[in-house]
Amino acid sequence: MSVGAISTSNVNAIKGTEFEGMSIQMMAAMVMLEVGATKKKEAENKIAEMKGQNDRAKALNSFLDKLNGELGKYTKDEDKDKAGRLAVLTLHMQEAKNLGIDVSNWTSSTSSDQVRAISSTIQHMAENCNSDNQTQMVKLQDFMGQYNSFVSGASDQIKNANQILQGLAKN
């Protein structure tokens, strides 16, 4: 690849590349548009990641509501209530595993305190998903800002190139 003057409007165009025959302003615009497209793709990936986190938070909250609804009828720490809680937890153990919930302590003590701890753990997991989304939103805004800057820069370079061409055409 060599760099050389092709004409006065295409100073230093790079021969043997897709930029051959382009003005410096158009080359800059093309590069800015390419970087802008990369930032847009990164933003789209971040949005997909955030949607996944949001869906996970909804699934955890829904599961917790269902679990609490079924466990709500067992309010005492008598043997029959402990057995009832154990039955409910055992019934929903696979669904909990599918949601990424640690169920290793679900078959031990099923006291009301233990069940509150399980509910609290699931609630914290859902809150963490929402907290992660807030962090991801900041990153998304950064990507979108960069995208807008590069597209704006490309537009400015294209305007400059057009002004140069109009100036040359008048002479």
Salt bridges, closest charged atoms under 4 A:
GLU42 OE1 - LYS39 NZ 3.40
GLU49 OE1 - LYS46 NZ 3.68
ASP55 OD2 - LYS51 NZ 2.96
GLU70 OE1 - HIS92 NE2 2.80
ASP77 OD1 - ARG85 NH2 2.76
GLU95 OE1 - LYS66 NZ 2.66
GLU95 OE1 - HIS92 ND1 3.73
ASP113 OD1 - ARG116 NH2 2.29
GLU127 OE1 - HIS124 ND1 3.58
